[in-house]
Amino acid sequence: MPREAHTKAAGHHENAAKSHRTAAEHYRAGDHAKGQEESARARGHSRTARERSETAHGKSQAERT
């Protein structure tokens, strides 16, 4: 279902944004090790979000035809 696919993609985008904000806070506080760790986590969420977005888009296009 496209709706469920888009909801999953949105969740991953939200997780990526949270991790990016957390990484920024660590960097701001001077904790670069934690910042890098959280940045890596954010990139993982971003990759997954992109994959889920592509899947959701494909499902939406398939329903339209």
Secondary structure, DSSP 8 states (H G I E B T S, - for coil): -HHHHHHHHHHHHHHHHHHHHHHHHHHHTT-HHHHHHHHHHHHHHHHHHHHHHHHHHHHHHHHH-
